[in-house]
Amino acid sequence: MTSIDKTRTVGAVVIGRNEGRRLIACLESLLGSLEHIVYVDSGSTDNSLSEASERGVDCLSLDLSTPFTAARARNEGASYLLQQYPDLSYIQFVDGDCEVQPQWMCSAQRFLDEQVAYAVVCGRRRERYPEESIYNQLCDIEWNTPIGEAMACGGDALIRVSAFVQVTGYRDDLIAGEEPEMCFRLREHGWRIFRLDEEMTLHDAAIMSFSQWWSRAKRAGYAYASSYYLHSDSLEKFKMKELRSMIFWATVLPVVTLMLLLWHEVFMGLFLVYPLQVARLNFKFKRLNKPRRVTFFYALTTVLAKGPQFLGCFKFFMDKLKGNRAQLIEYK
């Protein structure tokens, strides 16, 4: 199989809302290699649906009466593909702000064809415009996950249909973190995940402000809490490590320090733990071979993120206490 041969064994689910030209680039990057593509739209007010339809892509519009989630969009797209094309072996999930690299589909399908123990294969996602903001550069670092055996994938991945169906896909009610949560259930069923040393997608985070970064970190905290809530009784204690970290840095350390300050001002020195942690991470992240400014900012925001992450965690448990339905925490 070459990159220009359209395969009938792989379908693609593209999700998005108001992605504009990014969606066009996404769809056109798939049209040369795949025959079965569905675009699932979450209430776009631009011309996303017409642009997709003009390119011969099947389109679905999510019911506005039910809250949008990326998980719900992916599930509905997968359900549509499997109803229309029941012989599909794999589904490539792609976010509408991503462009699939030319050789990815061939490499990914070849891997799953040969490695039957694996349910998911992913590759290198890169930021398209890392130079436009420091926050985009941080995302590019985040996407560069270790090559080889993996615990989870992101929004872009090729997934074996039989495995996807076995675990009934993503959880519709998760507003974020649905990919690691599904991968956790896949691993519980004995499936494995692999990250290839292969270019997969170009992504456009378009994070240009601190407030966007803050909302994204808050959403991550909500995702950690909701995932742990679902699987707290697992042997792996899914996402407990992330919860412990955010709770320690955002609440335990500052509260204990403030309480000790009531006794003696010498305990003000405990606040030095934060800059020391930034310095430690800055030294650790030198291995990334990034400019000093980027490395320092990555270390700094890793520590600062504990605050909004804890707020997201707190919001999750308040929603549970009050019986509120989870609402999207958007940063774009």
Buried (B, 14 or more C-beta within 10 A) or exposed (E): BEEEEEBEBBBBBBBBBBBBEBBBBBBEBBBEBBBBBBBBBBEBEBBBBEBBEEBEBBBBBBEEEEBBBBBBBBBBBBBBBBEEBEEBBBBBBBBBBBBBBEBBBBBBBEBBEEEEEBBBBBBBBBBBBBEBBBBBBBBBBEBEBEEEEBBBBBBBBBBBBEBBEBBEBBBBBBBBBBBBBBBBBBBBEEBBBBBBEBBBBBBBBBBBEEEBBBBBBBBBBBBBBBBBBBBEEBEEEBBBEBBEBBBBBBBEBBEEBEEBBEEEEEBEEBBEBBEEBBEEBBEEBEEEEBEEEBBBBBBBBBBBBBBBBBBBBBBBEEBEEEEEEBEBBEBB
